[in-house]
């Protein structure tokens, strides 16, 4: 059994003395792991950084086997942002959330395209809001879409201000005011606003993190990243902490 595909490195973990088990998100094969002989070596480590785009060749005797990868580097987004810890934190979080969210070996070309688009950003200022929107799109793809189009109470589409933590539906300012302490505020950039700050990014991350924890990670795909039901990957937790400081 063998295939070739483009992929994005999600993680690389040591295996034995010098090999590594590498997990990719590929365009046609979905989230897929494979063994890279020599993956702990000096030459391989730069290729296996999370977020890197690679050309992957996978081969195994049987389809259910782990198999072996041969990987050739196409692009290294993180290398462009070595002086930007906030962007590096977003890249790490995106890769960890993707790995922990997706079923193994199930093609999800839309998720692949969305992650590739996020990683291709060249404007530092756009990374935080685009990342929050990326998580909302991921939730929608996995069947847990948020409805920010109209108020769940009044049906109106004007002056939306909150999101219900139970339903994921928007609530208008007037209808939600008596319960504001129990609702998530909607950052303006999610409603078409063109400005944002650290606090609005924190609000967006807190909201999407709640729904990831409640729904997606209630039955996680990776116990390495999600040690108990409802947890968030450590890289995702660190990202939220970055905007709390």
Helices and strands as residue ranges (DSSP letters): E 2-15, E 19-26, E 30-36, H 42-45, E 53-59, E 68-75, G 77-81, H 85-101, H 109-119, G 124-126, H 127-141, E 147-151, E 160-164, E 169-172, H 173-176, G 177-182, E 183-185, G 188-191, H 198-211, I 212-216, G 217-219, H 234-244
